[in-house]
C-alpha cells in the first residue's frame, strides 16, 4: 500500500439521509481508496450503513478548518450537490470528486481499514495548486483535530510556525479558516482549564 496520505474531504450520508462532511487523509491503492477512520466515527457509521461515500478535492480550506472546529465552535453547513452515480452528496466547491463504493471492511477495535472502489470520477474545475497559507490551514486543522492528544506547548509551537505562512500568503478565506482554528484552540484551553 502507498503510505502517502492525501488530505481530502469525504462526504457521506446517514441512513436517514443526513449528510456528513469530514476532512480525511486517504491512501490510494491503484484505483481503490483506503480510509482508516478512528472509532467512533460518523463517516464509518455512514459507510457501513449505505456502503457509499464521495471523495472531494477542494482548495477551500474553510471546509477543513470548519469541520475540525465544530466540536468547539458549532457545526457549519457546506453547500452540497447530489452525486451522479451513487446515493450521496458532494461538495459544491469541489474541483473534482470521486464517487466510491465500500468493497472491503477490515474491522479493528480502534481503527478499521476500509477499501473503496471508484464508481465515478468527475472533474469540475482546474486545480491551481495550494498556496502556503492553504497548506498551513490544512496542517493547522490536523493539529486542532488532535488537541486532546498533544501537549499545549507543541500546539503553540506548531501554530506559531504556521502563522508565518498565513501572514505572508493568506487570502480572505484562509484568514477566516485560520481564525476558526485559533478560536477552537482557545476554547479547548478554557474547557480543559474548567475541567481541571
Z-matrix of the N, CA and C atoms (Angstrom, degrees):
N
C 1 1.466
C 2 1.524 1 108.60
N 3 1.300 2 116.83 1 142.43
C 4 1.450 3 122.75 2 175.05
C 5 1.528 4 108.14 3 -69.06
N 6 1.330 5 117.45 4 122.71
C 7 1.454 6 120.68 5 -178.12
C 8 1.510 7 113.13 6 -82.71
N 9 1.335 8 117.85 7 -4.80
C 10 1.461 9 119.68 8 175.91
C 11 1.523 10 109.01 9 -67.55
N 12 1.315 11 114.94 10 139.72
C 13 1.466 12 120.71 11 177.76
C 14 1.521 13 107.20 12 -113.93
N 15 1.324 14 115.91 13 131.68
C 16 1.457 15 122.43 14 -179.02
C 17 1.525 16 108.71 15 -112.32
N 18 1.319 17 116.18 16 130.75
C 19 1.467 18 120.97 17 -177.10
C 20 1.525 19 109.92 18 -82.70
N 21 1.320 20 115.14 19 120.79
C 22 1.456 21 123.12 20 -177.43
C 23 1.526 22 108.59 21 -133.83
N 24 1.315 23 115.89 22 -178.13
C 25 1.461 24 121.68 23 171.42
C 26 1.528 25 106.41 24 -122.71
N 27 1.319 26 115.88 25 125.73
C 28 1.462 27 121.42 26 179.38
C 29 1.526 28 108.64 27 -104.55
N 30 1.319 29 115.39 28 128.13
C 31 1.469 30 120.13 29 174.00
C 32 1.523 31 107.90 30 -110.76
N 33 1.325 32 113.97 31 135.00
C 34 1.460 33 121.41 32 176.32
C 35 1.519 34 107.79 33 -132.83
N 36 1.308 35 114.71 34 169.61
C 37 1.467 36 120.81 35 178.65
C 38 1.522 37 107.85 36 -129.26
N 39 1.321 38 116.70 37 132.44
C 40 1.460 39 121.20 38 177.09
C 41 1.524 40 109.96 39 -71.78
N 42 1.319 41 115.93 40 168.15
C 43 1.465 42 120.90 41 179.94
C 44 1.521 43 111.61 42 -57.98
N 45 1.354 44 117.09 43 -30.15
C 46 1.471 45 120.06 44 179.77
C 47 1.525 46 112.93 45 -86.44
N 48 1.349 47 117.20 46 3.78
C 49 1.459 48 121.27 47 177.75
C 50 1.516 49 115.15 48 93.95
N 51 1.330 50 117.90 49 -2.56
C 52 1.467 51 121.21 50 -179.84
C 53 1.525 52 110.20 51 -72.63
N 54 1.338 53 117.78 52 123.31
C 55 1.467 54 119.54 53 -179.95
C 56 1.527 55 111.49 54 -77.86
N 57 1.317 56 115.37 55 152.40
C 58 1.465 57 122.42 56 177.68
C 59 1.530 58 107.68 57 -133.88
N 60 1.332 59 116.02 58 132.78
C 61 1.473 60 122.96 59 -178.36
C 62 1.527 61 107.65 60 -118.19
N 63 1.342 62 116.81 61 126.05
C 64 1.465 63 119.86 62 -178.24
C 65 1.525 64 111.21 63 -144.88
N 66 1.344 65 116.92 64 132.37
C 67 1.463 66 119.25 65 171.15
C 68 1.522 67 108.03 66 -63.89
N 69 1.316 68 117.04 67 142.07
C 70 1.452 69 119.59 68 -175.93
C 71 1.511 70 110.85 69 -150.52
N 72 1.324 71 116.14 70 128.30
C 73 1.451 72 120.88 71 170.04
C 74 1.516 73 108.52 72 -80.33
N 75 1.322 74 116.80 73 125.95
C 76 1.463 75 120.91 74 -178.19
C 77 1.523 76 109.86 75 -121.90
N 78 1.321 77 114.71 76 156.99
C 79 1.457 78 122.06 77 172.03
C 80 1.521 79 107.27 78 -114.20
N 81 1.330 80 115.51 79 147.38
C 82 1.452 81 120.76 80 176.20
C 83 1.527 82 108.60 81 -106.40
N 84 1.309 83 115.60 82 131.66
C 85 1.462 84 122.14 83 176.11
C 86 1.524 85 105.93 84 -123.79
N 87 1.323 86 116.22 85 90.83
C 88 1.459 87 119.96 86 -174.13
C 89 1.526 88 108.80 87 63.63
N 90 1.312 89 115.97 88 -125.45
C 91 1.466 90 121.16 89 179.30
C 92 1.532 91 112.29 90 -88.67
N 93 1.325 92 116.58 91 0.44
C 94 1.463 93 119.91 92 -179.04
C 95 1.525 94 110.73 93 -99.09
N 96 1.334 95 114.69 94 158.80
C 97 1.455 96 122.55 95 178.88
C 98 1.522 97 107.61 96 -117.37
N 99 1.326 98 116.63 97 133.92
C 100 1.461 99 121.50 98 -179.04
C 101 1.524 100 109.30 99 -113.94
N 102 1.326 101 115.63 100 125.98
C 103 1.463 102 123.36 101 175.50
C 104 1.516 103 108.59 102 -114.05
N 105 1.330 104 116.44 103 142.70
C 106 1.460 105 121.14 104 176.84
C 107 1.532 106 109.01 105 -131.92
N 108 1.334 107 116.84 106 75.26
C 109 1.465 108 119.40 107 -177.22
C 110 1.524 109 112.50 108 -73.62
N 111 1.331 110 116.04 109 142.57
C 112 1.458 111 120.66 110 171.05
C 113 1.527 112 108.17 111 -76.11
N 114 1.328 113 117.28 112 142.49
C 115 1.460 114 121.57 113 174.23
C 116 1.521 115 108.86 114 -85.84
N 117 1.319 116 119.45 115 145.28
C 118 1.465 117 127.06 116 -7.50
C 119 1.523 118 110.57 117 -76.64
N 120 1.334 119 116.32 118 156.00
C 121 1.454 120 120.69 119 -176.15
C 122 1.523 121 109.97 120 -153.56
N 123 1.332 122 116.23 121 124.38
C 124 1.471 123 120.40 122 175.71
C 125 1.525 124 109.99 123 -64.66
N 126 1.338 125 116.99 124 -36.22
C 127 1.466 126 119.98 125 177.80
C 128 1.525 127 110.05 126 -60.69
N 129 1.315 128 116.78 127 -45.15
C 130 1.465 129 121.48 128 179.05
C 131 1.527 130 110.46 129 -62.05
N 132 1.325 131 116.70 130 -48.36
C 133 1.467 132 120.37 131 -179.85
C 134 1.526 133 111.29 132 -59.07
N 135 1.334 134 116.17 133 -44.95
C 136 1.465 135 120.36 134 -178.59
C 137 1.530 136 111.35 135 -65.55
N 138 1.330 137 116.77 136 -42.99
C 139 1.469 138 120.23 137 179.20
C 140 1.524 139 111.23 138 -62.35
N 141 1.313 140 116.08 139 -41.12
C 142 1.468 141 118.80 140 179.40
C 143 1.525 142 111.26 141 -68.25
N 144 1.309 143 116.39 142 -29.19
C 145 1.463 144 120.31 143 -179.04
C 146 1.530 145 112.17 144 -79.35
N 147 1.339 146 116.94 145 -47.11
C 148 1.469 147 120.62 146 -173.63
C 149 1.525 148 113.77 147 -103.28
N 150 1.350 149 116.49 148 -20.24
C 151 1.472 150 124.41 149 -178.52
C 152 1.528 151 113.08 150 68.95
N 153 1.337 152 117.90 151 15.64
C 154 1.464 153 121.26 152 -179.86
C 155 1.527 154 111.44 153 -132.80
N 156 1.333 155 114.66 154 152.96
C 157 1.464 156 122.26 155 174.95
C 158 1.519 157 107.80 156 -155.16
N 159 1.330 158 115.51 157 165.40
C 160 1.468 159 121.23 158 174.19
C 161 1.524 160 107.83 159 -124.79
N 162 1.325 161 116.16 160 128.56
C 163 1.449 162 123.24 161 174.68
C 164 1.529 163 106.62 162 -93.52
N 165 1.335 164 116.88 163 122.09
C 166 1.462 165 122.79 164 -177.51
C 167 1.525 166 110.44 165 -111.97
N 168 1.323 167 116.62 166 135.32
C 169 1.453 168 122.59 167 173.35
C 170 1.526 169 107.25 168 -109.62
N 171 1.336 170 115.67 169 120.96
C 172 1.457 171 120.57 170 -176.37
C 173 1.519 172 110.31 171 -143.15
N 174 1.316 173 116.18 172 150.98
C 175 1.466 174 121.19 173 172.51
C 176 1.525 175 111.20 174 -99.57
N 177 1.337 176 117.35 175 1.77
C 178 1.467 177 120.79 176 177.56
C 179 1.527 178 107.99 177 -81.45
N 180 1.328 179 116.25 178 91.32
C 181 1.459 180 121.19 179 -174.51
C 182 1.529 181 112.73 180 -70.21
N 183 1.328 182 117.17 181 -8.96
C 184 1.472 183 118.85 182 174.78
C 185 1.523 184 110.58 183 -62.46
N 186 1.329 185 117.20 184 -29.71
C 187 1.467 186 119.98 185 178.97
C 188 1.526 187 109.88 186 -63.92
N 189 1.335 188 117.25 187 -44.61
C 190 1.461 189 121.34 188 178.42
C 191 1.530 190 110.48 189 -62.53
N 192 1.327 191 115.96 190 -50.28
C 193 1.467 192 120.47 191 -177.66
C 194 1.530 193 111.48 192 -65.72
N 195 1.320 194 116.60 193 -44.62
C 196 1.465 195 119.86 194 -177.99
C 197 1.504 196 113.03 195 -62.23
N 198 1.329 197 116.92 196 -37.87
C 199 1.465 198 120.02 197 -178.78
C 200 1.523 199 111.75 198 -68.65
N 201 1.337 200 117.69 199 -43.73
C 202 1.464 201 118.41 200 -178.39
C 203 1.523 202 112.54 201 -76.45
N 204 1.327 203 117.86 202 -19.84
C 205 1.470 204 121.02 203 178.87
C 206 1.526 205 113.19 204 -88.06
N 207 1.323 206 117.60 205 -6.99
C 208 1.467 207 121.03 206 -175.11
C 209 1.525 208 112.37 207 -57.59
N 210 1.325 209 117.07 208 -34.15
C 211 1.473 210 120.60 209 -179.19
C 212 1.527 211 111.64 210 -59.22
N 213 1.332 212 116.71 211 -37.31
C 214 1.462 213 120.95 212 -176.64
C 215 1.519 214 112.92 213 -100.56
N 216 1.328 215 117.10 214 -28.51
C 217 1.466 216 119.70 215 -172.26
C 218 1.523 217 113.14 216 -113.60
N 219 1.315 218 118.11 217 -4.81
C 220 1.459 219 120.90 218 -177.65
C 221 1.521 220 110.82 219 94.23
N 222 1.337 221 115.91 220 154.65
C 223 1.476 222 119.92 221 -176.82
C 224 1.520 223 112.49 222 -72.75
N 225 1.319 224 114.80 223 153.16
C 226 1.468 225 122.48 224 173.97
C 227 1.521 226 107.94 225 -118.18
N 228 1.291 227 115.36 226 150.08
C 229 1.463 228 120.92 227 178.04
C 230 1.526 229 109.03 228 -98.92
N 231 1.316 230 116.37 229 134.73
C 232 1.456 231 121.67 230 177.46
C 233 1.516 232 108.25 231 -114.62
N 234 1.313 233 118.75 232 135.80
C 235 1.468 234 120.58 233 178.61
C 236 1.529 235 110.85 234 -58.94
N 237 1.323 236 114.89 235 130.15
C 238 1.464 237 121.77 236 -179.15
C 239 1.519 238 109.88 237 -123.61
N 240 1.310 239 115.52 238 153.16
C 241 1.464 240 122.92 239 176.24
C 242 1.525 241 108.29 240 -125.93
N 243 1.316 242 118.25 241 156.88
C 244 1.471 243 119.62 242 178.39
C 245 1.529 244 111.37 243 -65.92
N 246 1.327 245 115.15 244 143.41
C 247 1.461 246 120.32 245 170.38
C 248 1.528 247 108.11 246 -69.63
N 249 1.315 248 116.82 247 163.12
C 250 1.457 249 120.26 248 -174.94
C 251 1.529 250 113.80 249 -94.95
N 252 1.339 251 117.99 250 -37.51
C 253 1.461 252 120.65 251 -172.74
C 254 1.524 253 113.87 252 -113.60
N 255 1.337 254 117.21 253 -10.07
C 256 1.466 255 121.42 254 179.72
C 257 1.524 256 108.59 255 -129.51
N 258 1.319 257 115.33 256 166.94
C 259 1.469 258 120.29 257 173.76
C 260 1.523 259 106.74 258 -82.28
N 261 1.305 260 116.85 259 91.44
C 262 1.456 261 121.42 260 -176.99
C 263 1.509 262 110.80 261 -162.61
N 264 1.330 263 115.62 262 -175.77
C 265 1.464 264 122.64 263 -179.75
C 266 1.519 265 108.07 264 -134.06
N 267 1.344 266 115.01 265 149.24
C 268 1.455 267 120.61 266 176.55
C 269 1.518 268 109.22 267 -123.82
N 270 1.321 269 116.67 268 159.64
C 271 1.456 270 121.38 269 175.78
C 272 1.528 271 109.74 270 -67.01
N 273 1.307 272 116.03 271 133.63
C 274 1.466 273 119.64 272 175.33
C 275 1.530 274 110.50 273 -64.90
N 276 1.329 275 116.88 274 -27.94
C 277 1.469 276 121.10 275 -178.63
C 278 1.526 277 113.29 276 -86.25
N 279 1.316 278 118.66 277 2.06
C 280 1.461 279 120.78 278 -177.04
C 281 1.528 280 111.12 279 -64.36
N 282 1.325 281 116.20 280 133.91
C 283 1.464 282 121.01 281 172.54
C 284 1.522 283 109.68 282 -76.81
N 285 1.340 284 114.78 283 -28.47
C 286 1.467 285 122.23 284 176.42
C 287 1.520 286 107.17 285 -156.57
N 288 1.318 287 115.53 286 156.45
C 289 1.457 288 118.53 287 174.52
C 290 1.523 289 110.08 288 -146.44
N 291 1.330 290 115.04 289 153.71
C 292 1.462 291 122.53 290 175.36
C 293 1.518 292 108.14 291 -123.01
N 294 1.313 293 115.96 292 127.45
C 295 1.459 294 121.19 293 176.84
C 296 1.519 295 107.74 294 -90.39
N 297 1.330 296 115.97 295 129.36
C 298 1.454 297 122.38 296 -168.35
C 299 1.520 298 112.59 297 -121.79
N 300 1.338 299 114.32 298 151.80
C 301 1.461 300 121.30 299 175.54
C 302 1.527 301 108.81 300 -128.40
N 303 1.330 302 116.68 301 131.46
C 304 1.457 303 122.05 302 179.83
C 305 1.526 304 110.08 303 -66.58
N 306 1.338 305 116.00 304 125.33
C 307 1.457 306 120.81 305 179.87
C 308 1.518 307 112.50 306 -112.51
N 309 1.346 308 117.17 307 -31.84
C 310 1.461 309 119.37 308 -178.74
C 311 1.527 310 108.96 309 -145.96
N 312 1.338 311 115.55 310 136.10
C 313 1.460 312 122.90 311 -178.55
C 314 1.518 313 107.58 312 -126.49
N 315 1.319 314 116.44 313 100.41
C 316 1.461 315 121.98 314 178.68
C 317 1.524 316 107.00 315 -95.18
N 318 1.333 317 116.18 316 95.92
C 319 1.458 318 121.45 317 -173.49
C 320 1.530 319 111.07 318 -67.69
N 321 1.306 320 114.75 319 152.00
C 322 1.462 321 123.39 320 178.65
C 323 1.523 322 106.39 321 -152.94
N 324 1.311 323 117.54 322 148.25
C 325 1.464 324 121.11 323 -176.56
C 326 1.526 325 112.66 324 -59.84
N 327 1.325 326 116.88 325 -34.45
C 328 1.465 327 120.17 326 -176.68
C 329 1.522 328 113.56 327 -109.33
N 330 1.338 329 116.69 328 -40.83
C 331 1.459 330 120.27 329 -171.12
C 332 1.525 331 111.64 330 -148.15
N 333 1.347 332 117.88 331 89.54
C 334 1.463 333 120.10 332 178.99
C 335 1.532 334 111.98 333 -66.91
N 336 1.319 335 115.24 334 158.48
C 337 1.461 336 121.43 335 175.90
C 338 1.522 337 107.98 336 -109.39
N 339 1.323 338 116.05 337 119.52
C 340 1.460 339 122.19 338 -179.46
C 341 1.521 340 109.23 339 -109.99
N 342 1.318 341 116.66 340 128.70
C 343 1.459 342 121.51 341 177.61
C 344 1.516 343 108.02 342 -110.13
N 345 1.326 344 115.61 343 125.51
C 346 1.461 345 121.47 344 -176.24
C 347 1.519 346 110.60 345 -121.59
N 348 1.322 347 115.11 346 141.22
C 349 1.459 348 121.23 347 176.94
C 350 1.518 349 109.44 348 -95.25
N 351 1.322 350 115.91 349 144.80
C 352 1.464 351 120.92 350 175.31
C 353 1.525 352 108.52 351 -76.96
N 354 1.330 353 115.50 352 126.51
C 355 1.459 354 121.69 353 176.56
C 356 1.526 355 109.48 354 -95.86
N 357 1.343 356 115.41 355 -37.28
C 358 1.465 357 120.93 356 -177.70
C 359 1.520 358 108.95 357 -156.46
N 360 1.323 359 117.33 358 135.67
C 361 1.466 360 123.82 359 173.47
C 362 1.519 361 108.13 360 -115.92
N 363 1.340 362 116.61 361 130.79
C 364 1.468 363 120.79 362 -178.91
C 365 1.521 364 109.35 363 -133.81
N 366 1.324 365 116.67 364 133.57
C 367 1.460 366 122.44 365 174.81
C 368 1.527 367 108.49 366 -104.37
N 369 1.343 368 116.48 367 133.38
C 370 1.462 369 121.56 368 -177.64
C 371 1.524 370 113.35 369 -110.72
N 372 1.327 371 116.84 370 -29.28
C 373 1.463 372 121.22 371 -178.19
C 374 1.520 373 108.34 372 -158.78
N 375 1.324 374 117.97 373 156.36
C 376 1.460 375 119.50 374 178.76
C 377 1.532 376 111.29 375 -68.98
N 378 1.326 377 115.78 376 150.77
C 379 1.465 378 122.02 377 177.52
C 380 1.520 379 107.96 378 -90.61
N 381 1.347 380 117.78 379 114.38
C 382 1.463 381 119.77 380 -177.54
C 383 1.518 382 113.35 381 -80.93
N 384 1.341 383 117.95 382 -8.77
C 385 1.462 384 122.62 383 -174.91
C 386 1.521 385 109.69 384 99.66
N 387 1.327 386 115.97 385 162.31
C 388 1.462 387 121.03 386 177.13
C 389 1.517 388 109.55 387 -94.27
N 390 1.327 389 117.43 388 139.87
C 391 1.454 390 118.79 389 168.27
C 392 1.529 391 107.90 390 -87.10
N 393 1.314 392 117.36 391 170.95
C 394 1.468 393 120.75 392 -175.56
C 395 1.523 394 111.87 393 -61.83
N 396 1.308 395 118.02 394 -35.32
C 397 1.469 396 120.12 395 -179.88
C 398 1.527 397 110.83 396 -66.39
N 399 1.319 398 117.66 397 -39.42
C 400 1.463 399 120.14 398 178.22
C 401 1.524 400 110.11 399 -62.79
N 402 1.330 401 116.79 400 -43.55
C 403 1.465 402 120.32 401 177.23
C 404 1.530 403 110.31 402 -62.92
N 405 1.329 404 117.42 403 -37.68
C 406 1.464 405 121.10 404 178.86
C 407 1.529 406 110.92 405 -65.49
N 408 1.318 407 117.10 406 -40.20
C 409 1.470 408 119.90 407 178.61
C 410 1.525 409 109.87 408 -63.89
N 411 1.320 410 117.54 409 -43.45
C 412 1.474 411 120.01 410 179.64
C 413 1.528 412 109.46 411 -62.39
N 414 1.326 413 117.46 412 -44.89
C 415 1.467 414 119.90 413 179.10
C 416 1.532 415 110.55 414 -65.50
N 417 1.323 416 117.01 415 -38.16
C 418 1.467 417 120.26 416 175.96
C 419 1.517 418 111.68 417 -63.39
N 420 1.323 419 117.03 418 -37.31
C 421 1.469 420 120.48 419 177.99
C 422 1.519 421 110.83 420 -64.79
N 423 1.334 422 116.96 421 -37.92
C 424 1.466 423 119.97 422 176.17
C 425 1.524 424 109.50 423 -62.72
N 426 1.326 425 117.67 424 -43.70
C 427 1.467 426 120.96 425 177.87
C 428 1.527 427 111.35 426 -60.36
N 429 1.323 428 116.98 427 -45.39
C 430 1.467 429 120.36 428 -178.49
C 431 1.529 430 110.70 429 -64.73
N 432 1.321 431 117.11 430 -33.07
C 433 1.465 432 119.34 431 177.77
C 434 1.527 433 111.69 432 -68.13
N 435 1.328 434 116.87 433 -13.10
C 436 1.464 435 121.28 434 -178.46
C 437 1.540 436 112.63 435 -116.84
N 438 1.311 437 117.68 436 21.51
C 439 1.465 438 120.50 437 -179.13
C 440 1.527 439 112.02 438 -56.53
N 441 1.309 440 116.46 439 -33.22
C 442 1.468 441 120.51 440 -178.74
C 443 1.534 442 112.41 441 -76.19
N 444 1.342 443 117.47 442 -10.33
C 445 1.461 444 120.61 443 -176.29
C 446 1.529 445 113.48 444 -111.55
N 447 1.323 446 117.48 445 -19.43
C 448 1.458 447 120.60 446 -173.65
C 449 1.527 448 111.94 447 -108.52
N 450 1.323 449 115.68 448 149.56
C 451 1.466 450 121.11 449 177.86
C 452 1.530 451 109.72 450 -67.17
N 453 1.333 452 117.74 451 142.97
C 454 1.474 453 120.58 452 179.02
C 455 1.533 454 112.77 453 -54.47
N 456 1.336 455 117.10 454 -35.58
C 457 1.461 456 120.23 455 -179.53
C 458 1.534 457 111.04 456 -63.90
N 459 1.326 458 117.00 457 -39.32
C 460 1.465 459 120.64 458 178.87
C 461 1.523 460 109.89 459 -65.71
N 462 1.330 461 116.26 460 -43.95
C 463 1.471 462 120.11 461 178.14
C 464 1.525 463 109.59 462 -58.56
N 465 1.330 464 116.80 463 -47.05
C 466 1.464 465 120.74 464 -178.13
C 467 1.529 466 111.76 465 -62.48
N 468 1.323 467 116.93 466 -42.46
C 469 1.464 468 120.92 467 -179.88
C 470 1.522 469 110.90 468 -63.84
N 471 1.334 470 116.11 469 -48.11
C 472 1.467 471 120.42 470 -178.38
C 473 1.533 472 111.07 471 -65.47
N 474 1.328 473 116.46 472 -44.54
C 475 1.471 474 119.45 473 -180.00
C 476 1.530 475 110.32 474 -64.37
N 477 1.318 476 117.01 475 -36.19
C 478 1.467 477 120.59 476 177.60
C 479 1.515 478 111.70 477 -62.06
N 480 1.328 479 116.56 478 -42.16
C 481 1.462 480 120.08 479 178.79
C 482 1.530 481 110.62 480 -67.42
N 483 1.333 482 117.25 481 -43.22
C 484 1.467 483 120.68 482 -179.76
C 485 1.531 484 111.87 483 -64.87
N 486 1.331 485 116.76 484 -27.40
C 487 1.464 486 121.37 485 179.81
C 488 1.534 487 111.14 486 -58.56
N 489 1.332 488 116.71 487 -30.27
C 490 1.467 489 120.59 488 179.69
C 491 1.530 490 110.49 489 -59.67
N 492 1.324 491 116.71 490 -46.15
C 493 1.466 492 120.38 491 179.44
C 494 1.519 493 110.97 492 -66.25
N 495 1.326 494 116.96 493 -37.65
C 496 1.474 495 120.33 494 177.26
C 497 1.523 496 109.37 495 -61.61
N 498 1.322 497 116.31 496 -48.73
C 499 1.470 498 120.41 497 -178.34
C 500 1.526 499 112.49 498 -60.48
N 501 1.334 500 117.01 499 -35.00
C 502 1.461 501 120.34 500 -174.31
C 503 1.524 502 114.46 501 -88.56
N 504 1.349 503 118.71 502 -31.03
C 505 1.474 504 118.38 503 -168.62
C 506 1.522 505 115.54 504 -133.83
N 507 1.326 506 118.73 505 2.38
C 508 1.477 507 119.56 506 -175.21
C 509 1.522 508 112.24 507 -75.57
N 510 1.341 509 114.12 508 141.39
C 511 1.451 510 121.98 509 168.52
C 512 1.527 511 108.15 510 -98.54
N 513 1.326 512 117.48 511 -174.51
C 514 1.471 513 120.57 512 -177.64
C 515 1.533 514 114.11 513 -57.37
N 516 1.335 515 118.60 514 -40.14
C 517 1.464 516 120.64 515 -179.23
C 518 1.527 517 111.25 516 -65.43
N 519 1.334 518 116.82 517 -42.33
C 520 1.454 519 120.34 518 -179.75
C 521 1.530 520 111.11 519 -68.42
N 522 1.348 521 117.13 520 -38.64
C 523 1.470 522 119.49 521 175.99
C 524 1.527 523 110.64 522 -61.19
N 525 1.327 524 116.55 523 -42.04
C 526 1.465 525 120.28 524 179.15
C 527 1.529 526 110.51 525 -63.05
N 528 1.321 527 116.83 526 -48.20
C 529 1.467 528 121.05 527 -179.75
C 530 1.526 529 111.12 528 -62.20
N 531 1.325 530 117.04 529 -42.67
C 532 1.469 531 121.00 530 179.99
C 533 1.528 532 110.49 531 -63.52
N 534 1.314 533 116.41 532 -38.76
C 535 1.462 534 119.78 533 176.76
C 536 1.520 535 112.05 534 -60.30
N 537 1.334 536 116.63 535 -41.15
C 538 1.471 537 119.85 536 177.18
C 539 1.525 538 110.84 537 -61.70
N 540 1.333 539 116.92 538 -42.40
C 541 1.461 540 120.46 539 -179.17
C 542 1.525 541 111.00 540 -63.70
N 543 1.307 542 117.06 541 -44.65
C 544 1.470 543 120.73 542 179.61
C 545 1.534 544 110.73 543 -64.55
N 546 1.318 545 116.14 544 -39.67
C 547 1.466 546 119.80 545 178.13
C 548 1.528 547 110.64 546 -65.38
N 549 1.324 548 117.82 547 -39.37
C 550 1.467 549 121.03 548 178.68
C 551 1.530 550 110.78 549 -63.14
N 552 1.342 551 117.32 550 -41.81
C 553 1.465 552 120.57 551 177.37
C 554 1.524 553 109.77 552 -60.92
N 555 1.322 554 116.97 553 -45.63
C 556 1.467 555 120.72 554 -179.32
C 557 1.528 556 111.16 555 -62.20
N 558 1.326 557 117.59 556 -43.87
C 559 1.469 558 120.60 557 179.97
C 560 1.517 559 111.82 558 -66.53
N 561 1.332 560 116.30 559 -37.99
C 562 1.463 561 118.98 560 178.28
C 563 1.516 562 110.43 561 -63.45
N 564 1.322 563 116.88 562 -38.01
C 565 1.481 564 120.67 563 179.29
C 566 1.532 565 110.31 564 -65.42
N 567 1.324 566 116.71 565 -41.19
C 568 1.467 567 120.73 566 178.63
C 569 1.534 568 109.19 567 -63.34
N 570 1.335 569 116.91 568 -45.96
C 571 1.465 570 120.57 569 179.85
C 572 1.522 571 111.32 570 -63.33
N 573 1.341 572 116.52 571 -41.35
C 574 1.467 573 119.84 572 179.57
C 575 1.525 574 110.73 573 -66.10
N 576 1.342 575 116.39 574 -37.27
C 577 1.461 576 120.19 575 177.20
C 578 1.516 577 112.69 576 -67.26
N 579 1.341 578 116.24 577 -36.78
C 580 1.462 579 120.58 578 179.11
C 581 1.519 580 111.32 579 -69.68
N 582 1.339 581 116.47 580 -28.57
C 583 1.466 582 119.68 581 -179.54
C 584 1.513 583 113.20 582 -84.48
N 585 1.334 584 116.72 583 -9.63
C 586 1.479 585 119.79 584 -176.71
C 587 1.501 586 111.69 585 -78.60
